[in-house]
């Protein structure tokens, strides 16, 4: 059972199915660079799963924890249902998923955006996801394209957001609406095709509420 959970967590990590954290104090959204938010910031999402993601609706809260040190470097720590995701404190890139003192998975090299975000920009990230429990390594070739800066409405409000398309060699495609004012993603639509190792399926996230601490 634990290995099945970790396998699902790996595919979630590969698909960028949780929020990168960034914040802007300006009225006009800025995608210049990620910025830190303080501990106890939180984001609650409604998640709708179908196919290989499961079936039904669930609610997920991501919570910022206190900054910590991991392998000699300063990192941000975000509590997720799968564990605690560690990100580079300066770039925002994903580094690892941990649970207590155990490292569950790592992204090698780290996975994140190529800042600054500008409409029309496209960039590739080739990386591997390492499951340290099963010793499984998954090689991934991915491309991200900033398609638009547009208004998007979700239960948490109306946001100006960067619409980013992610696609990879596993057969996963994800549209992600990233809002600097909400300090993360406000909407996500993810699709696995038939060639994906987990099989076809869809998953959607919408932001219900959030609290930003500075």
C-alpha positions, 0 to 999 in steps of 0.5 A: 500500500505504501509503495502504491501511495508513493507511486501516485505521489511520483506521478503527481510530482512529475505532473506538477500537480501542486502549487509553486509558491510565489508572491507579488505586492503589486496590483499588476501581476509580475512574473519576475521571480518567486518570493517567499511567504511566511510560515502558516500561509495556506491554500485550500483547493477543491480537487476533482479526479477521474480515470487513473487519478481516481474518482470523486471530489476531495479537498486539499490544503497546502500549508507553508511551514517554517524555513529549514535546512536540508542537505546544507541548503536553505529550503522552503517547506510546504506540507501536502497530503503526500508529505512535506515538499522542499523547494529552493528558498531563492528559485522556488524549484522543487527539490524533494518530498520528505516525511519526518527524517525520511526522503521519499523522492527527489527531483534531479535536477530541481524542477521549476519555472524559468524566471521571469515569466513572460507571455510566449516564453517556452522552456524545456526541463529534462529531469528524473524523479527518484523514488528513494523507497522503491529505488525507482528512477523515472526520466522525464523530458518536459516543456513549459510554455507561457500562453497568456496573462488572463483573468480567471475566476475560481471560488477564491476570487478573480485573478490575473494569472499566467496560463502555463502549459506543461507537457512531458514525455510520459504522456501528461499535459497540464494547464496551470493558472499561476497568480502572483497575487495568490502566491501560487496556482489558482487553477490546474487542469491535468490530463494523462493520455493512454500511453501514460504509465498510470493510464488515462485520466483527468484531474482539476484543482480550483482554489477555494480560499487562501491566507498569505502571511508575510 
